[in-house]
Amino acid sequence: MSADYSDLTITCGEKEFKVHRAVICPRSKYFEVACKGEFKEAKTGKIELKDEDPKLIEHMLEYLYTLNYDDGLGITENGAVGDMASAFHLDLHASKLAVDMHATADKYSVEGLKELATEKLEKIMTTFNLGAWKPTDFLAIADQVYEKTRSVDRMREIVMKRALSDLDKIAKRDSFHDLVAKEPEFAVDMLIACSKLTTGKNCRNDSCSVTRKVRMAVDFCIGCGDDDYTLEMGEGWQYGSTNVRRAQDEAGPNGDVTQAERELTSLGHYQA
């Protein structure tokens, strides 16, 4: 980002950025308004951003010039980082940065950056292996998302979808209970998502071992990750409600499907 012919100076802490109004104003409603009319910033050509992280502002300006920002993941994509631990730390850093960039973009009305940050987080959330991540790491990201986003935001949908897929690994964690207590909206979203158990379609993955189907609101199979969420008679049903688990138990050790279906139908959780 060259300072040549710059006509606006943005100060954040001890950092000073020489920028061009013609570049940043069309992509940020905040800067567009600040640089118009009788505002002091329009007359002096200086904008001071107090109490902001200079690194986040630098990334935001990077986006305004290039329509992207460096989250460090290009290293792994280019094959420079080979071990899982290093890749995990880059993913974790990029996830935290995506949430912060989303919040910064929301504050300064940079809609394109909000969308990009959301896409970056979604890519990580749909590909990371919880074996490398600790459940507490994921829950920390979920905590940030719910703390720094509005009630209706796709970032929340993304972390909720991942939370449901790994519910058996996170539900008993103290950090999960802490998150539910701290962020009531997370608890409500989780409750709504878990309440939408209905029958569903077969998993389209022929190699998937899941056989009995109970569709949830999310659109992937808990057995193989394919598009349709299906569960088998037995261990899969632990993801359902207490009534679903009770129906499984009452079906007997042989997993009498007919008996279980009758029980689930009477409870409103299963439709033939």
BAFI-3210 file (N, C-alpha, C; in Angstrom, 3 decimals, decimal comma, padded with zeros to 6 digits):
// residues 272
n [1|2|3|4|5|6|7|8|9|10|11|12|13|14|15|16|17|18|19|20|21|22|23|24|25|26|27|28|29|30|31|32|33|34|35|36|37|38|39|40|41|42|43|44|45|46|47|48|49|50|51|52|53|54|55|56|57|58|59|60|61|62|63|64|65|66|67|68|69|70|71|72|73|74|75|76|77|78|79|80|81|82|83|84|85|86|87|88|89|90|91|92|93|94|95|96|97|98|99|100|101|102|103|104|105|106|107|108|109|110|111|112|113|114|115|116|117|118|119|120|121|122|123|124|125|126|127|128|129|130|131|132|133|134|135|136|137|138|139|140|141|142|143|144|145|146|147|148|149|150|151|152|153|154|155|156|157|158|159|160|161|162|163|164|165|166|167|168|169|170|171|172|173|174|175|176|177|178|179|180|181|182|183|184|185|186|187|188|189|190|191|192|193|194|195|196|197|198|199|200|201|202|203|204|205|206|207|208|209|210|211|212|213|214|215|216|217|218|219|220|221|222|223|224|225|226|227|228|229|230|231|232|233|234|235|236|237|238|239|240|241|242|243|244|245|246|247|248|249|250|251|252|253|254|255|256|257|258|259|260|261|262|263|264|265|266|267|268|269|270|271|272]
n.u [000,854|001,022|002,074|002,089|000,631|-001,395|-004,324|-005,421|-005,025|-004,881|-004,885|-003,934|-003,422|000,003|000,488|000,424|-001,417|-001,205|-003,534|-005,885|-008,659|-010,292|-010,062|-010,725|-013,182|-015,406|-015,780|-016,336|-018,779|-018,518|-016,060|-016,691|-018,773|-017,407|-015,561|-016,969|-018,834|-019,246|-017,727|-015,028|-012,935|-013,115|-012,260|-009,688|-008,353|-007,589|-008,051|-008,706|-008,560|-009,527|-008,750|-008,557|-007,305|-004,293|-003,331|-005,606|-006,863|-004,995|-005,225|-007,856|-007,600|-005,899|-007,660|-009,443|-007,925|-007,112|-009,091|-008,821|-007,314|-004,411|-004,377|-002,601|-002,985|-002,223|000,266|000,046|-001,459|000,356|002,038|004,147|003,972|003,969|003,315|000,656|000,182|001,267|-000,298|-002,751|-002,416|-002,218|-004,751|-006,325|-005,459|-006,241|-008,988|-009,732|-008,887|-010,603|-013,086|-012,587|-012,051|-014,493|-016,046|-014,750|-015,187|-017,942|-018,270|-017,110|-018,558|-017,948|-018,998|-018,219|-015,901|-016,920|-018,325|-016,212|-014,638|-016,438|-016,637|-014,024|-013,917|-015,887|-014,746|-012,666|-014,078|-015,488|-013,603|-011,620|-009,991|-011,192|-009,545|-007,016|-007,598|-008,512|-011,530|-012,048|-010,766|-012,315|-014,714|-013,949|-013,720|-016,388|-017,502|-016,375|-017,575|-020,317|-020,186|-019,312|-020,891|-024,010|-027,470|-028,702|-026,777|-024,564|-022,177|-022,763|-024,472|-022,661|-020,806|-022,628|-023,552|-021,203|-020,842|-023,012|-022,305|-020,179|-021,175|-021,177|-018,582|-018,170|-020,226|-020,079|-018,121|-016,704|-016,271|-018,170|-020,541|-020,043|-020,117|-022,778|-023,990|-022,926|-023,561|-026,616|-027,981|-026,593|-027,276|-030,038|-030,084|-028,839|-030,705|-032,951|-031,957|-031,457|-033,994|-035,200|-035,382|-036,341|-037,699|-035,622|-033,832|-032,052|-028,545|-026,412|-023,991|-022,567|-020,726|-021,057|-021,551|-023,764|-027,128|-029,839|-032,136|-032,430|-033,270|-031,686|-031,760|-029,509|-027,461|-025,819|-024,265|-023,844|-022,363|-020,595|-020,216|-021,438|-024,017|-026,620|-028,077|-027,880|-028,659|-027,772|-029,502|-028,823|-025,699|-025,733|-028,090|-027,721|-027,431|-029,880|-032,914|-033,691|-035,953|-035,684|-033,422|-034,454|-036,393|-034,752|-033,489|-035,702|-036,233|-034,746|-031,913|-031,418|-032,106|-034,781|-036,352|-039,001|-040,415|-039,074|-039,687|-042,445|-042,512|-041,134|-042,807|-045,078|-044,109|-043,691|-041,311|-040,636|-041,460|-043,089]
n.v [-001,189|001,858|005,132|007,177|010,000|010,010|011,100|011,128|010,568|008,009|007,427|005,181|004,331|004,157|003,861|004,989|005,472|006,104|006,825|006,502|008,323|007,778|005,082|003,793|004,872|004,138|001,516|001,454|002,529|004,020|005,470|006,832|008,576|010,006|011,439|013,297|016,362|018,601|017,515|017,269|015,549|015,491|017,965|018,238|016,045|013,958|011,104|009,746|006,732|005,646|003,448|001,069|-001,984|-001,772|-003,673|-004,972|-002,871|-002,409|-004,800|-004,455|-002,220|-003,363|-005,158|-003,297|-002,317|-004,578|-006,488|-008,681|-010,295|-011,139|-014,096|-015,950|-018,572|-019,179|-020,220|-022,924|-023,849|-023,680|-025,631|-025,331|-025,789|-028,731|-030,416|-031,505|-030,110|-027,549|-026,696|-026,684|-024,564|-022,424|-022,530|-021,994|-019,412|-018,083|-018,422|-016,972|-014,478|-014,111|-013,789|-011,428|-009,701|-009,688|-008,393|-005,904|-005,070|-004,862|-002,729|-000,609|-000,575|-002,241|-004,165|-006,162|-007,191|-008,330|-010,477|-011,891|-012,589|-014,251|-016,330|-017,303|-018,274|-020,236|-022,068|-023,099|-024,175|-026,236|-028,037|-028,624|-030,916|-032,297|-033,778|-032,670|-030,109|-028,995|-029,579|-027,382|-025,342|-024,998|-024,243|-021,832|-020,267|-020,325|-018,943|-016,379|-015,749|-015,560|-013,527|-011,343|-010,919|-010,114|-010,978|-012,327|-013,853|-015,212|-016,325|-017,352|-019,428|-021,085|-021,920|-023,158|-025,262|-026,779|-027,295|-028,963|-031,199|-032,185|-032,673|-034,717|-034,672|-032,239|-031,577|-032,388|-030,924|-028,557|-026,033|-025,862|-025,794|-023,420|-021,648|-021,850|-020,754|-018,178|-017,090|-016,716|-016,706|-018,521|-020,860|-020,903|-021,098|-023,592|-025,233|-024,902|-025,941|-028,620|-029,441|-029,904|-032,474|-034,781|-037,291|-038,308|-038,162|-040,793|-041,172|-039,995|-041,048|-043,908|-045,504|-045,015|-046,070|-045,596|-046,369|-046,250|-043,577|-040,289|-037,172|-034,011|-030,399|-029,460|-029,967|-032,340|-035,564|-037,272|-039,473|-039,687|-037,166|-036,329|-034,758|-035,289|-035,624|-038,383|-041,019|-043,993|-046,920|-047,311|-046,339|-043,897|-042,626|-041,322|-038,655|-037,574|-036,562|-037,062|-038,670|-039,972|-041,523|-043,105|-044,505|-046,019|-047,629|-049,064|-050,550|-052,774|-055,085|-056,094|-054,133|-053,652|-052,473|-051,939|-051,756|-049,574|-047,571|-047,381|-046,379|-043,941|-042,656|-042,244|-040,394|-038,286|-037,929|-039,388|-040,169|-042,293]
n.w [000,000|-001,149|-000,140|-001,879|-003,333|-001,461|000,338|002,793|006,229|008,524|011,898|014,376|017,517|017,845|015,238|011,868|008,984|005,609|003,297|000,522|-000,361|-002,538|-002,806|-000,324|000,557|-001,195|-000,377|002,271|004,353|006,636|006,371|004,066|004,868|006,851|005,382|004,011|003,564|006,365|008,354|010,690|010,011|007,249|006,547|007,666|006,745|008,316|010,322|013,433|015,028|017,891|020,638|019,203|017,783|016,245|014,427|013,486|012,188|010,222|008,752|007,907|006,220|004,385|003,202|002,040|000,005|-001,438|-001,426|000,165|003,041|004,919|006,582|007,349|006,577|004,055|004,197|004,981|002,859|000,831|001,515|003,321|006,023|007,668|009,864|012,045|014,410|014,003|011,863|013,137|015,012|013,250|012,071|014,339|015,019|012,656|012,799|015,099|014,216|012,051|013,313|014,732|012,576|011,317|013,270|013,303|010,673|010,727|012,481|011,042|008,768|006,476|004,296|002,469|003,652|005,960|004,859|003,681|005,938|007,219|005,355|005,474|008,111|007,938|006,162|007,704|009,881|008,694|007,904|009,795|012,087|014,991|016,507|016,438|017,275|020,505|022,342|023,981|022,629|020,305|021,549|022,648|020,370|019,531|021,661|021,273|018,819|019,473|021,295|019,827|017,603|015,922|016,730|014,562|012,465|010,080|010,908|013,412|012,720|011,455|013,492|015,167|013,623|013,473|016,187|016,728|015,233|016,672|019,143|021,044|021,912|023,126|024,898|027,577|028,684|030,951|029,947|027,960|029,435|030,772|028,616|027,791|030,043|030,000|027,491|026,691|024,229|022,694|024,021|023,517|020,705|020,416|021,690|020,037|017,620|018,349|018,862|016,496|015,482|013,129|010,926|008,162|004,989|003,230|003,743|001,245|000,713|-000,324|000,977|003,621|006,975|008,494|009,179|010,246|010,122|011,260|010,808|011,318|011,839|010,630|007,696|007,191|007,357|010,365|010,530|008,316|007,320|005,013|002,935|004,013|007,137|009,091|011,375|013,122|014,420|017,660|018,788|017,432|018,108|020,433|020,028|019,945|021,697|025,220|025,220|022,780|023,262|025,285|023,905|022,293|024,205|025,160|022,990|023,167|023,408|020,891|019,182|018,159|015,539|014,800|017,264|018,391|016,546|016,900|019,488|019,218|017,395|018,917|020,652|019,060|017,710|015,551|012,219|010,053]
ca.u [000,000|001,906|001,572|002,147|-000,624|-002,422|-005,008|-006,065|-004,164|-005,603|-004,016|-004,440|-002,319|001,239|000,603|-000,160|-001,625|-001,466|-004,455|-006,495|-010,114|-010,939|-010,006|-011,382|-014,549|-016,454|-015,934|-016,656|-019,736|-017,977|-015,084|-017,374|-019,474|-016,417|-014,808|-017,871|-019,527|-018,617|-017,012|-013,647|-012,054|-013,152|-011,500|-008,277|-007,737|-007,051|-009,019|-008,092|-009,354|-009,091|-009,085|-008,614|-006,082|-003,692|-003,178|-006,900|-007,083|-004,099|-005,855|-009,035|-007,128|-005,394|-008,831|-010,003|-007,085|-006,860|-010,251|-008,417|-006,372|-003,537|-004,655|-001,539|-003,286|-001,535|001,466|-000,309|-001,922|001,533|002,776|005,320|003,765|003,556|002,807|-000,719|000,172|001,493|-001,492|-003,794|-002,202|-002,564|-006,214|-006,872|-005,172|-007,063|-010,376|-009,857|-008,747|-011,823|-014,125|-012,220|-012,201|-015,936|-016,500|-014,187|-015,899|-019,290|-018,163|-016,756|-019,462|-017,264|-019,795|-017,444|-014,971|-017,726|-018,597|-014,954|-014,272|-017,372|-016,230|-012,777|-014,241|-016,643|-013,810|-011,950|-015,024|-015,971|-012,500|-010,659|-010,148|-011,229|-008,457|-005,926|-008,178|-009,152|-012,888|-012,025|-010,358|-013,496|-015,693|-013,455|-014,112|-017,845|-017,728|-016,064|-018,581|-021,564|-019,936|-018,958|-021,784|-025,413|-028,307|-028,888|-025,520|-024,184|-021,092|-023,380|-024,958|-021,500|-020,296|-023,675|-023,526|-020,051|-021,093|-023,925|-021,593|-019,247|-021,858|-020,775|-017,233|-018,101|-021,360|-019,760|-017,004|-017,053|-016,264|-019,465|-021,511|-019,745|-020,578|-024,237|-024,356|-022,486|-024,209|-027,954|-028,394|-026,002|-028,110|-031,309|-029,836|-028,573|-031,977|-033,790|-031,370|-031,633|-035,424|-035,707|-035,197|-037,448|-037,161|-034,921|-033,498|-030,874|-027,262|-026,106|-022,666|-022,777|-019,797|-021,352|-022,074|-024,982|-028,256|-031,126|-032,090|-033,179|-032,703|-031,677|-031,884|-028,289|-027,505|-024,715|-024,398|-022,940|-021,512|-019,541|-020,051|-022,101|-025,029|-027,829|-027,799|-028,555|-028,151|-028,144|-030,092|-027,733|-024,917|-026,070|-029,259|-027,343|-027,485|-031,258|-033,381|-033,790|-037,001|-035,141|-032,558|-035,318|-036,995|-033,711|-033,322|-036,878|-036,249|-034,074|-030,513|-031,326|-032,453|-036,030|-036,694|-040,446|-040,780|-038,519|-040,446|-043,740|-042,292|-040,773|-043,979|-045,975|-043,482|-043,619|-039,955|-040,379|-042,579|-042,796]
ca.v [000,000|003,002|006,406|008,184|010,684|009,804|012,338|010,904|009,910|007,317|007,172|004,192|004,157|004,761|003,595|005,982|004,903|007,061|006,116|007,267|008,365|007,177|003,625|003,249|005,372|003,347|000,191|001,611|003,606|004,849|006,411|007,673|009,635|010,831|012,266|014,183|017,433|019,515|016,811|017,704|014,655|015,852|019,217|018,084|014,899|013,061|010,341|009,025|005,591|005,390|002,168|-000,021|-002,757|-001,325|-004,794|-005,201|-001,761|-002,659|-005,850|-003,882|-001,399|-004,316|-005,621|-002,202|-002,148|-005,822|-007,373|-009,865|-010,002|-012,283|-014,748|-016,915|-019,919|-019,408|-021,018|-024,349|-024,173|-023,817|-026,813|-025,030|-026,340|-030,097|-031,149|-031,187|-029,118|-026,228|-026,366|-026,367|-023,222|-021,474|-022,533|-021,331|-017,983|-017,566|-018,394|-015,808|-013,281|-013,969|-013,228|-010,025|-008,927|-009,549|-007,353|-004,635|-004,715|-004,454|-001,409|000,403|-000,736|-002,818|-005,370|-007,190|-007,793|-009,208|-011,699|-012,624|-013,169|-015,355|-017,425|-017,867|-019,072|-021,411|-023,026|-023,759|-024,936|-027,417|-028,919|-028,957|-032,182|-032,027|-034,496|-031,709|-029,072|-029,419|-029,045|-026,053|-024,371|-024,714|-023,516|-020,456|-019,584|-020,152|-017,871|-015,118|-015,488|-015,112|-012,265|-010,240|-010,814|-009,813|-012,159|-013,055|-013,730|-016,521|-016,891|-018,148|-020,652|-021,915|-022,564|-024,033|-026,476|-027,572|-027,732|-030,107|-032,366|-032,681|-032,472|-035,744|-034,379|-030,964|-031,310|-032,663|-030,062|-027,404|-024,833|-025,840|-025,323|-021,997|-020,909|-021,819|-019,806|-016,824|-016,614|-017,327|-016,882|-019,789|-021,903|-020,923|-021,630|-025,021|-025,880|-024,906|-026,876|-029,993|-029,765|-030,112|-033,859|-035,413|-038,292|-037,674|-038,946|-041,628|-040,556|-040,260|-041,654|-045,355|-046,185|-044,627|-047,196|-045,201|-047,029|-045,715|-042,161|-039,271|-035,943|-032,807|-029,163|-029,261|-030,747|-033,250|-036,838|-037,338|-040,635|-039,517|-035,770|-036,015|-033,708|-035,610|-035,994|-039,636|-041,681|-045,399|-047,493|-047,635|-045,238|-042,632|-041,966|-040,542|-037,244|-037,125|-036,149|-038,121|-039,576|-040,806|-042,523|-044,030|-045,387|-046,957|-048,585|-049,917|-051,431|-054,005|-055,219|-056,426|-052,966|-053,916|-051,233|-051,724|-051,284|-048,233|-046,644|-047,154|-045,519|-042,607|-042,051|-041,798|-039,240|-037,195|-037,748|-040,208|-040,287|-043,359]
ca.w [000,000|-001,291|000,375|-002,936|-003,678|-000,438|000,726|004,084|007,212|009,598|013,036|015,329|018,454|017,350|013,804|010,973|007,655|004,540|002,402|-000,561|-000,205|-003,702|-002,644|000,868|000,764|-001,862|000,230|003,689|004,584|007,718|005,829|003,088|005,608|007,566|004,440|003,305|004,272|007,316|009,411|010,906|009,276|005,839|006,354|008,047|006,082|009,349|011,109|014,549|015,491|019,267|021,291|018,237|017,604|014,974|013,489|012,846|011,255|009,085|007,955|007,257|005,110|003,392|002,456|001,244|-001,186|-002,185|-001,270|000,924|004,121|005,177|007,861|007,617|006,101|002,786|004,482|004,927|001,511|-000,020|001,946|004,138|007,360|007,454|011,010|012,424|015,487|013,422|011,085|014,110|015,551|012,198|011,981|015,521|014,839|011,562|013,271|015,988|013,393|011,249|014,186|014,989|011,350|011,124|014,196|012,836|009,439|011,116|013,095|010,047|007,619|005,314|004,118|001,778|004,606|006,819|004,098|003,520|007,232|007,451|004,473|005,997|009,291|007,505|005,568|008,801|010,699|007,974|007,523|010,851|012,789|016,425|017,144|016,611|018,115|021,743|022,421|024,598|021,606|019,502|022,368|022,779|019,136|019,596|022,647|020,594|017,784|020,093|022,000|018,934|016,446|016,208|016,956|013,298|011,732|009,530|011,709|014,465|012,098|011,145|014,706|015,697|012,801|013,896|017,562|016,664|014,696|017,692|020,423|021,996|022,397|023,836|025,794|028,977|029,084|031,792|029,107|027,272|030,428|030,999|027,446|027,862|031,100|029,645|026,266|026,594|022,835|022,262|024,604|022,799|019,364|020,563|022,024|018,834|016,652|018,819|018,911|015,138|015,051|012,397|010,017|007,060|003,810|003,355|003,429|-000,166|000,639|-000,334|001,885|005,007|007,747|009,178|008,530|010,674|009,799|012,001|010,249|012,133|011,063|009,857|006,468|006,933|008,057|011,505|010,366|007,319|006,951|003,762|003,005|004,761|008,521|009,412|012,562|013,120|015,607|018,572|019,318|016,788|018,669|021,609|019,677|020,043|023,004|026,213|024,771|021,711|023,888|026,030|022,909|021,877|025,292|025,238|021,822|023,541|022,971|019,466|018,370|017,448|014,859|014,826|018,593|018,572|015,724|017,551|020,648|018,745|016,780|019,988|021,284|018,088|017,211|014,369|011,290|009,116]
c.u [000,895|001,254|001,589|000,744|-001,753|-003,033|-005,769|-005,103|-005,031|-004,603|-004,691|-003,306|-001,098|001,429|-000,143|-000,226|-001,978|-002,309|-005,075|-008,015|-010,824|-010,954|-010,871|-012,844|-015,622|-016,721|-016,244|-017,580|-019,229|-017,020|-015,724|-018,055|-018,474|-015,706|-015,689|-018,325|-018,657|-017,889|-015,560|-012,684|-011,988|-012,292|-010,008|-007,574|-007,108|-008,198|-008,274|-009,056|-008,841|-009,520|-009,266|-007,269|-005,473|-003,562|-004,487|-007,216|-006,208|-004,689|-007,086|-008,624|-006,553|-006,550|-009,368|-009,205|-007,034|-008,041|-009,872|-007,574|-005,615|-003,842|-003,626|-001,771|-002,673|-000,291|001,159|-000,758|-000,756|002,452|003,974|005,196|003,213|002,934|001,459|-000,768|000,343|000,282|-002,635|-003,628|-002,519|-004,081|-006,841|-006,668|-006,085|-008,535|-010,619|-009,799|-010,009|-012,947|-013,845|-012,394|-013,676|-016,470|-016,002|-014,925|-017,311|-019,273|-017,929|-017,503|-018,735|-017,912|-019,017|-016,486|-015,718|-017,973|-017,334|-014,550|-015,162|-016,991|-014,955|-013,050|-014,976|-015,722|-013,073|-012,893|-015,508|-014,858|-011,604|-011,015|-010,103|-010,184|-007,259|-006,373|-008,646|-010,574|-012,932|-011,606|-011,550|-014,502|-015,262|-013,807|-015,612|-018,210|-017,484|-017,129|-019,857|-021,384|-019,828|-019,842|-023,203|-026,218|-028,517|-027,632|-025,075|-023,025|-021,649|-023,897|-023,809|-020,997|-021,344|-023,704|-022,371|-020,250|-022,007|-023,200|-020,649|-019,854|-021,435|-019,412|-017,177|-019,127|-021,025|-018,623|-017,501|-017,139|-017,558|-020,539|-021,311|-020,267|-022,094|-024,701|-024,035|-023,259|-025,575|-028,405|-027,791|-026,857|-029,432|-031,127|-029,586|-029,865|-032,874|-033,267|-031,618|-033,100|-035,989|-035,415|-036,460|-036,864|-036,514|-034,647|-032,277|-029,625|-026,876|-024,744|-022,808|-021,881|-020,059|-021,994|-023,367|-026,194|-029,617|-031,091|-032,994|-032,571|-032,768|-031,770|-030,654|-028,233|-026,232|-024,867|-023,398|-022,009|-020,341|-019,323|-020,719|-023,325|-026,221|-027,482|-028,574|-027,897|-028,576|-028,760|-028,953|-027,022|-025,285|-027,177|-028,939|-027,404|-028,900|-031,615|-033,386|-034,839|-036,514|-034,260|-033,386|-035,966|-036,000|-033,527|-034,483|-036,979|-035,544|-032,693|-030,373|-031,731|-033,688|-036,542|-038,183|-040,890|-040,282|-039,304|-041,807|-043,585|-041,998|-041,961|-044,922|-045,431|-043,355|-042,257|-039,697|-041,638|-042,220|-042,742]
c.v [001,244|004,281|007,500|008,699|010,446|011,145|012,187|010,148|009,309|006,968|006,200|003,852|004,882|004,551|004,644|005,394|006,013|006,358|007,076|007,186|007,640|005,650|003,154|003,694|004,559|002,006|000,249|002,801|004,560|005,902|007,336|008,850|010,580|011,808|013,212|015,334|018,241|018,809|017,272|016,874|015,018|017,081|019,039|016,965|013,934|012,387|009,576|007,936|005,181|003,996|001,024|-000,741|-002,361|-002,451|-005,079|-004,101|-001,931|-003,733|-005,312|-003,034|-002,272|-004,837|-004,521|-001,968|-003,406|-006,784|-008,710|-009,403|-011,280|-012,867|-015,826|-018,291|-020,207|-020,243|-022,494|-024,744|-024,368|-024,944|-026,540|-025,587|-027,748|-030,772|-030,614|-030,084|-027,707|-025,779|-025,978|-024,945|-022,153|-021,383|-021,765|-019,822|-017,380|-017,486|-017,191|-014,516|-013,050|-013,351|-011,753|-009,157|-008,707|-008,424|-005,978|-004,155|-004,239|-003,031|-000,319|000,206|-001,161|-004,172|-006,500|-007,911|-008,710|-010,542|-012,545|-013,309|-014,366|-016,566|-018,099|-018,739|-020,351|-022,472|-023,798|-024,677|-026,212|-028,398|-029,334|-030,279|-031,912|-032,835|-033,593|-030,547|-029,708|-028,863|-027,645|-024,974|-023,979|-023,883|-022,075|-019,641|-019,322|-019,022|-016,512|-014,751|-014,938|-013,800|-011,089|-010,113|-010,514|-011,110|-012,986|-012,851|-015,122|-017,146|-017,773|-019,469|-021,625|-022,643|-023,484|-025,350|-027,373|-028,103|-028,951|-031,358|-032,982|-032,602|-033,485|-035,451|-033,122|-030,808|-031,497|-031,782|-028,906|-026,137|-024,727|-025,306|-023,839|-021,141|-020,776|-020,801|-018,366|-016,243|-017,290|-017,561|-018,144|-020,947|-022,035|-021,526|-023,139|-025,783|-025,986|-025,924|-028,324|-030,410|-030,116|-031,503|-034,364|-036,543|-037,597|-038,627|-039,817|-040,811|-040,960|-040,914|-043,173|-046,084|-045,866|-045,804|-046,866|-045,756|-046,492|-044,201|-041,329|-037,940|-034,792|-031,592|-028,911|-030,260|-031,550|-034,475|-036,902|-038,533|-040,382|-038,073|-035,389|-035,129|-034,019|-036,192|-037,255|-040,284|-043,141|-045,813|-047,881|-046,368|-043,900|-041,878|-041,202|-039,043|-036,692|-036,714|-037,327|-039,141|-040,500|-041,898|-043,552|-045,015|-046,439|-048,035|-049,576|-050,856|-052,741|-054,125|-055,528|-055,271|-053,199|-052,617|-050,926|-051,162|-049,851|-047,206|-046,348|-046,186|-044,088|-041,891|-041,502|-040,565|-038,055|-036,983|-038,519|-040,234|-041,334|-042,818]
c.w [000,000|-000,760|-000,687|-003,254|-002,663|-000,048|002,038|004,983|008,310|010,687|013,984|016,281|017,946|015,858|012,996|009,577|006,676|003,474|001,394|-000,439|-001,342|-003,613|-001,490|001,016|000,041|-001,193|001,723|003,880|005,652|007,158|004,791|003,778|006,263|006,634|003,642|004,185|005,212|008,449|009,477|010,068|007,793|005,566|006,627|007,289|007,064|010,103|012,192|015,018|016,871|019,720|020,305|018,194|016,254|013,946|012,763|011,839|010,020|008,166|007,224|006,057|003,993|002,546|001,542|-000,034|-002,055|-002,212|-000,636|002,111|004,448|006,555|008,189|007,043|004,744|002,971|004,352|003,530|000,551|000,437|002,820|005,545|007,199|008,652|011,457|013,478|014,938|012,617|012,013|014,633|014,515|012,029|013,139|015,423|013,781|011,962|014,159|015,185|012,562|012,071|014,452|013,747|011,029|012,002|013,766|011,587|009,753|011,680|012,057|008,715|006,343|005,045|003,445|002,704|005,573|006,122|003,949|004,823|007,560|006,611|004,976|007,221|008,888|006,929|006,652|009,574|010,019|007,643|008,680|011,527|014,279|017,188|017,380|017,492|019,427|021,745|023,015|023,612|020,740|020,293|022,599|021,543|019,136|020,551|021,999|019,572|018,405|020,845|021,040|017,698|016,891|016,264|015,695|012,459|011,297|010,285|012,824|013,909|011,853|012,388|015,316|014,930|013,222|015,313|017,578|016,182|015,718|019,092|021,470|022,613|023,258|024,947|027,264|029,505|029,946|030,956|028,291|028,212|030,716|029,853|027,456|028,898|030,712|028,479|026,110|025,164|022,233|022,765|023,857|021,409|019,411|020,831|020,797|017,822|017,056|018,837|017,546|014,603|014,371|011,572|008,838|005,917|004,084|003,080|002,010|-000,364|000,758|000,661|003,353|005,732|008,476|008,440|008,949|010,574|010,709|011,610|011,248|011,224|010,217|008,715|006,226|007,805|009,190|011,404|009,440|006,895|005,654|004,008|003,893|006,117|008,858|010,614|012,561|014,451|016,532|018,980|018,696|017,485|019,944|021,311|019,773|021,453|023,959|025,791|023,670|022,295|024,652|025,065|022,443|022,932|025,342|024,038|022,109|022,937|021,489|018,564|017,533|016,833|014,975|016,170|018,814|017,780|016,339|018,712|020,214|018,129|017,836|020,683|020,330|017,502|015,928|013,525|010,251|007,696]
res [m|s|a|d|y|s|d|l|t|i|t|c|g|e|k|e|f|k|v|h|r|a|v|i|c|p|r|s|k|y|f|e|v|a|c|k|g|e|f|k|e|a|k|t|g|k|i|e|l|k|d|e|d|p|k|l|i|e|h|m|l|e|y|l|y|t|l|n|y|d|d|g|l|g|i|t|e|n|g|a|v|g|d|m|a|s|a|f|h|l|d|l|h|a|s|k|l|a|v|d|m|h|a|t|a|d|k|y|s|v|e|g|l|k|e|l|a|t|e|k|l|e|k|i|m|t|t|f|n|l|g|a|w|k|p|t|d|f|l|a|i|a|d|q|v|y|e|k|t|r|s|v|d|r|m|r|e|i|v|m|k|r|a|l|s|d|l|d|k|i|a|k|r|d|s|f|h|d|l|v|a|k|e|p|e|f|a|v|d|m|l|i|a|c|s|k|l|t|t|g|k|n|c|r|n|d|s|c|s|v|t|r|k|v|r|m|a|v|d|f|c|i|g|c|g|d|d|d|y|t|l|e|m|g|e|g|w|q|y|g|s|t|n|v|r|r|a|q|d|e|a|g|p|n|g|d|v|t|q|a|e|r|e|l|t|s|l|g|h|y|q|a]
***
